[in-house]
Each structure stands twice: as structure tokens, then as C-alpha cells.
Amino acid sequence: MKHVWAIIGLFFIATAGAHAALKGEEIEYKAGDTVLKGYLVYDDSIAGKRPAVLVVHEWWGHNEYARKRARMLAELGYTALAVDMYGDGKQADHPDHAGKFAGEVMKNMEVATARFQAGVRLLEKHKTVDPQKIAAIGYCFGGTIVLQMARLGTSLNGVVSFHGNLATATPAKSGQVKTKVLVLNGAADPFVPPEQIAQFKKEMDDAGVDYKFVSYEGAKHGFTNPDADAFGKKFNMPLEYNALADQQSWAEMQQFFKKIF
């Protein structure tokens, strides 16, 4: 009987290993003359084409956290691309530098759009991707970016913002937003005050956007990132990881994807 259970155990180990055949690759692509350094990952054990998801990084730049989320998406059966919005894979190690990098992108939406669309085109052409099924998610700065791409009329199945800023200088116009929108917000995030939330909801309602807004009680800025506590302490910023909000928001995203795909 022990031998039987040993064989069964080996079978489950082998099966689990086969299912998690993640293939990740460093990938360079371009927007104009700017070289962008991304990370593409998918489950090589899945046959055929599948939906794909862009992952837009926090204001720190394309780092390991963005790649981790891309791998988590690949484990769910998607092809994921952690994009590079700064160019040359630039990363910041201080809020001053992060703010400068993010600000340069946000003040030039033409450049931002070109870099975002370069990632979309890369996914559309990938051998594992169904080009009719592409979404984007973003964290903090990345959440702001995916919302802005939606406002500008980018044709995606959906976008998901995790603790992103909701303000904009170019509000959505009626009929312009072609994608479904999911916003996952920390109710205790001082960077997203109640008046900003109210203005965002009014903007979405006035523009006729198909959107859902979820706030997590007690969650602060950066609530999905386990490194948020360390960053908050090091730089005296109101950042804090919230395990429950992290889990709930990821589950909310999965339900959203099931609906849009």
C-alpha cells in the first residue's frame, strides 16, 4: 500500500511540474527610437492561443515586482508582458527619481501611448496570443497609465488599475472609451482622496463607461506590494501592504477577466 501511495504522490508532483511549465524571456522592443526592455512569460504546457495581459509597472520602473505579477498571470493561463514605460529598463531607487521618470511619461501622452501600444503590438504578434483578447493591468503609476489609455480610446478587452491615481487632465468623452474598466482602490489611500473618487465616478458615468469601482477598507497606497512597508518606512511615505486587500483584488481581477474574455 505504501508503494501505491508513493506512486500516486509522484504522479501529482510530475503533473504539477508539467502544468507550471512557465517560459519567461527578456525581450527588447522599440517605440520610435527608444529601446524598451520587457519580460514576456507564458505556460508552455498550454496548447494553442490564449488571452494576453500587459503589466504596467509602478513608478519605480520595470522591476521584479512587475515580473512577479506577469508570472502569476502566466500561471493562470495567460501570456503576460511586463512592459517598460521608461525606456532602456530604467529603474528608480528613490522617490525623487521615480517621480521624475513618471512625470516625464505622464506629461507626454503621445510618447506614453506609443510605448504602451508597442507592447500591445508585441503581444498581438506572439505565437501564443489570441490578438482579439488582450487586457492591461497596472500598479500605482501603471494603474494611472492603463486608465489613461482607456480614456484615449485604446482598443482592449479591459483594463485594471491597482491603487492608481484617478485624476486626469483629459477626461473621458462620451463614446470614446472602448474598453471595460476595473478600478481596485485602497479606501485609506491618501493619494486618492474622496473628492478624486467622486470626480472619477462622475467622469465615467457621464462618458457612459462600463466600469466597476472597488474600495478596500483600511487599505493604503501600494496595498498589493509586499515591499510597500519597507518603502514606506525608508522614505517616510504612506505606503502599506495589505494581504487581505491584495488577495481580494487579485480575485476580483480574475473574475473580471473571465467576464471580458
Backbone torsions as a table, in degrees:
resi	resn	phi	psi	omega
1	MET	NA	-37.2	178.2
2	LYS	-60.8	-38.8	-179.8
3	HIS	-65.5	-38.1	179.4
4	VAL	-61.6	-47.8	-179.6
5	TRP	-64.9	-34.2	177.6
6	ALA	-63.6	-42.2	179.0
7	ILE	-65.0	-43.5	178.7
8	ILE	-61.3	-42.3	179.8
9	GLY	-62.1	-43.2	178.2
10	LEU	-63.3	-36.3	179.2
11	PHE	-62.1	-45.9	-178.9
12	PHE	-66.5	-36.8	177.6
13	ILE	-64.2	-44.7	179.9
14	ALA	-64.5	-41.2	-179.7
15	THR	-64.1	-44.4	179.6
16	ALA	-62.1	-40.5	179.6
17	GLY	-64.7	-38.5	-179.4
18	ALA	-68.5	-37.0	-177.9
19	HIS	-68.5	-35.2	-176.4
20	ALA	-94.3	46.7	-179.2
21	ALA	-85.0	66.7	-177.3
22	LEU	-75.3	134.2	177.1
23	LYS	-117.7	110.8	-179.9
24	GLY	-111.3	143.7	-178.9
25	GLU	-144.8	138.0	170.9
26	GLU	-67.8	136.1	-175.9
27	ILE	-140.4	130.4	176.9
28	GLU	-105.0	136.8	177.2
29	TYR	-145.2	172.5	-173.1
30	LYS	-130.7	149.6	168.0
31	ALA	-127.0	106.6	-171.7
32	GLY	65.1	-126.6	179.3
33	ASP	-95.6	0.7	-176.1
34	THR	-88.9	125.1	175.9
35	VAL	-82.9	126.8	179.4
36	LEU	-110.6	137.5	-176.4
37	LYS	-115.3	105.0	-177.4
38	GLY	-111.3	-175.8	180.0
39	TYR	-139.3	117.9	-178.4
40	LEU	-110.8	136.8	-176.2
41	VAL	-146.6	143.1	178.1
42	TYR	-155.7	164.8	178.1
43	ASP	-88.4	111.2	-175.6
44	ASP	-73.0	-10.3	-179.9
45	SER	-85.8	-8.3	179.5
46	ILE	-89.5	128.3	179.7
47	ALA	-87.0	148.0	173.2
48	GLY	83.0	-179.6	-177.7
49	LYS	-85.6	154.4	-174.9
50	ARG	-145.2	167.9	174.2
51	PRO	-65.0	158.7	-178.9
52	ALA	-131.6	155.8	-177.5
53	VAL	-136.5	128.9	169.2
54	LEU	-83.7	141.0	175.2
55	VAL	-116.5	117.1	-179.2
56	VAL	-101.8	125.7	-171.1
57	HIS	-69.1	167.0	172.0
58	GLU	-69.9	178.8	-177.6
59	TRP	-68.3	-9.6	176.9
60	TRP	-71.2	-18.0	-178.8
61	GLY	105.3	178.6	-178.7
62	HIS	-68.8	100.7	-176.3
63	ASN	-126.8	-169.4	-176.2
64	GLU	-64.9	-30.0	179.8
65	TYR	-64.3	-43.4	177.5
66	ALA	-61.4	-39.7	179.5
67	ARG	-67.7	-37.7	177.1
68	LYS	-59.6	-45.0	179.3
69	ARG	-65.7	-35.9	176.9
70	ALA	-62.8	-42.2	178.2
71	ARG	-65.3	-38.4	177.9
72	MET	-62.8	-37.0	176.8
73	LEU	-68.0	-39.2	178.1
74	ALA	-63.6	-35.6	176.8
75	GLU	-65.0	-24.8	177.4
76	LEU	-84.1	-4.8	176.9
77	GLY	105.4	5.8	179.0
78	TYR	-97.8	156.6	164.9
79	THR	-88.6	130.3	-174.9
80	ALA	-125.1	141.3	176.8
81	LEU	-124.9	113.8	171.3
82	ALA	-81.3	111.7	-172.4
83	VAL	-85.8	171.0	177.7
84	ASP	-122.3	108.4	-178.5
85	MET	-92.2	-10.8	-177.0
86	TYR	-97.6	-24.2	-177.6
87	GLY	93.6	138.3	177.8
88	ASP	60.1	20.2	177.9
89	GLY	67.0	25.3	-176.7
90	LYS	-59.6	138.8	175.8
91	GLN	-129.7	151.4	178.6
92	ALA	-108.0	146.0	176.1
93	ASP	-116.8	8.1	178.8
94	HIS	-147.9	144.3	-179.8
95	PRO	-55.3	-32.5	178.8
96	ASP	-61.8	-44.0	179.6
97	HIS	-70.5	-41.1	179.7
98	ALA	-61.9	-43.0	178.9
99	GLY	-63.2	-37.1	178.9
100	LYS	-66.7	-47.3	-179.7
101	PHE	-61.4	-47.5	-178.2
102	ALA	-64.8	-41.4	-178.8
103	GLY	-62.7	-38.4	179.2
104	GLU	-62.1	-37.1	179.0
105	VAL	-74.5	-45.4	-174.8
106	MET	-66.6	-29.2	-178.9
107	LYS	-82.6	-6.1	178.5
108	ASN	-131.1	82.5	-176.1
109	MET	-66.2	-22.0	176.6
110	GLU	-65.5	-44.6	177.2
111	VAL	-66.8	-45.2	179.8
112	ALA	-58.3	-45.0	-179.3
113	THR	-63.8	-42.0	179.8
114	ALA	-61.8	-40.9	-179.2
115	ARG	-71.0	-38.5	177.6
116	PHE	-65.4	-47.2	-178.0
117	GLN	-66.3	-28.6	175.9
118	ALA	-62.0	-38.1	176.0
119	GLY	-67.8	-40.6	177.6
120	VAL	-60.3	-46.9	-179.2
121	ARG	-62.7	-37.8	178.1
122	LEU	-60.1	-45.3	179.5
123	LEU	-66.2	-41.7	-178.6
124	GLU	-57.3	-32.3	-176.5
125	LYS	-91.6	-7.5	-175.1
126	HIS	-72.4	144.0	-174.1
127	LYS	-61.2	-23.6	-176.6
128	THR	-93.4	-4.9	-167.0
129	VAL	-104.8	135.5	167.1
130	ASP	-82.9	108.2	-173.1
131	PRO	-65.6	-10.6	177.3
132	GLN	-89.2	-1.5	-176.1
133	LYS	-131.1	84.4	-179.0
134	ILE	-133.7	135.1	177.2
135	ALA	-130.5	174.5	178.1
136	ALA	-140.8	142.2	172.7
137	ILE	-125.0	155.0	179.1
138	GLY	-150.2	151.9	-177.7
139	TYR	-117.6	127.9	179.6
140	CYS	54.5	-111.8	174.8
141	PHE	-51.2	-42.7	-180.0
142	GLY	-64.3	-35.2	176.9
143	GLY	-65.2	-40.1	176.8
144	THR	-62.9	-41.1	-179.7
145	ILE	-63.0	-47.8	-176.5
146	VAL	-66.5	-33.2	175.7
147	LEU	-66.8	-39.5	179.7
148	GLN	-68.1	-37.2	176.5
149	MET	-62.8	-38.0	176.8
150	ALA	-64.2	-44.7	179.4
151	ARG	-58.7	-34.3	-176.4
152	LEU	-82.4	-1.1	174.7
153	GLY	92.4	17.3	177.9
154	THR	-59.3	133.5	-177.5
155	SER	-87.1	94.5	174.7
156	LEU	-130.5	165.1	176.2
157	ASN	-73.7	-31.6	-179.9
158	GLY	-173.1	159.1	173.3
159	VAL	-131.8	147.0	-179.8
160	VAL	-128.9	123.9	177.1
161	SER	-106.0	121.7	173.3
162	PHE	-101.9	119.2	-178.9
163	HIS	38.1	48.7	175.7
164	GLY	-94.5	157.8	175.0
165	ASN	-72.8	143.3	-173.2
166	LEU	-103.7	-10.9	-176.5
167	ALA	-73.7	154.3	178.9
168	THR	-155.7	151.4	174.3
169	ALA	-90.8	-9.9	-178.7
170	THR	-129.8	80.7	-177.5
171	PRO	-60.2	153.9	177.9
172	ALA	-62.8	140.8	176.6
173	LYS	-102.7	155.1	-178.8
174	SER	-57.3	125.8	177.3
175	GLY	82.7	-3.0	-175.5
176	GLN	-84.4	-32.6	-177.1
177	VAL	-80.4	119.7	-175.1
178	LYS	-102.5	-0.6	-174.5
179	THR	-121.1	153.3	173.5
180	LYS	-77.3	150.0	-172.1
181	VAL	-127.8	133.9	173.8
182	LEU	-126.4	124.7	178.8
183	VAL	-114.8	124.5	-179.1
184	LEU	-116.3	109.9	-165.8
185	ASN	-121.8	146.5	173.5
186	GLY	-87.4	121.0	-176.4
187	ALA	-64.5	-21.8	179.9
188	ALA	-105.6	22.7	-179.8
189	ASP	-81.3	111.3	-178.1
190	PRO	-69.7	-15.8	178.3
191	PHE	-79.9	-12.9	179.4
192	VAL	-126.2	79.6	-176.6
193	PRO	-70.6	162.8	-178.1
194	PRO	-53.7	-37.9	-178.9
195	GLU	-66.7	-31.8	176.7
196	GLN	-69.2	-38.5	177.6
197	ILE	-64.3	-45.4	-179.8
198	ALA	-61.2	-42.2	179.8
199	GLN	-65.5	-39.9	179.5
200	PHE	-63.3	-46.3	-179.4
201	LYS	-63.0	-39.6	177.3
202	LYS	-63.5	-42.3	178.3
203	GLU	-59.4	-47.2	-178.9
204	MET	-65.0	-43.1	-180.0
205	ASP	-64.3	-45.0	-178.8
206	ASP	-64.2	-32.4	-178.2
207	ALA	-87.9	-3.3	179.4
208	GLY	69.2	33.6	-177.7
209	VAL	-80.6	139.8	173.3
210	ASP	-83.0	98.4	-174.6
211	TYR	-137.6	160.8	173.8
212	LYS	-134.7	135.6	-178.7
213	PHE	-120.8	123.9	-179.4
214	VAL	-124.6	127.0	175.4
215	SER	-111.5	139.2	-179.3
216	TYR	-107.4	117.7	-175.5
217	GLU	-56.9	129.7	176.1
218	GLY	80.0	-5.0	-177.1
219	ALA	-83.4	133.4	-179.7
220	LYS	-101.6	-175.1	-179.4
221	HIS	-64.3	139.7	180.0
222	GLY	77.5	23.0	-170.6
223	PHE	-63.8	-15.1	-179.7
224	THR	-90.9	-12.0	-171.9
225	ASN	-102.5	115.6	179.5
226	PRO	-59.0	-19.9	178.5
227	ASP	-83.0	-5.0	-175.6
228	ALA	-59.7	-38.7	-179.3
229	ASP	-60.4	-45.1	-179.0
230	ALA	-66.2	-42.8	178.2
231	PHE	-62.3	-43.6	-178.9
232	GLY	-60.7	-43.0	-179.4
233	LYS	-69.6	-43.0	-176.6
234	LYS	-65.3	-39.6	-174.0
235	PHE	-111.1	10.3	178.8
236	ASN	53.4	53.2	-179.3
237	MET	-121.9	151.3	-177.9
238	PRO	-78.5	62.6	178.2
239	LEU	-109.4	141.4	-178.9
240	GLU	-160.5	130.6	175.3
241	TYR	-75.7	141.4	177.8
242	ASN	-133.8	102.9	-172.8
243	ALA	-59.3	-40.9	-178.4
244	LEU	-66.7	-46.0	179.0
245	ALA	-64.5	-35.8	176.6
246	ASP	-59.8	-51.0	-179.0
247	GLN	-64.1	-44.1	-177.4
248	GLN	-67.4	-39.5	-179.3
249	SER	-69.3	-36.7	177.5
250	TRP	-65.9	-39.7	176.8
251	ALA	-65.4	-38.8	178.4
252	GLU	-62.6	-42.0	177.2
253	MET	-61.3	-42.2	-179.6
254	GLN	-62.8	-40.5	177.0
255	GLN	-64.9	-39.4	176.9
256	PHE	-60.1	-45.9	179.4
257	PHE	-63.8	-39.0	177.7
258	LYS	-59.9	-36.4	-178.8
259	LYS	-73.2	-46.7	-173.7
260	ILE	-78.4	-24.6	-179.9
261	PHE	-96.3	NA	NA
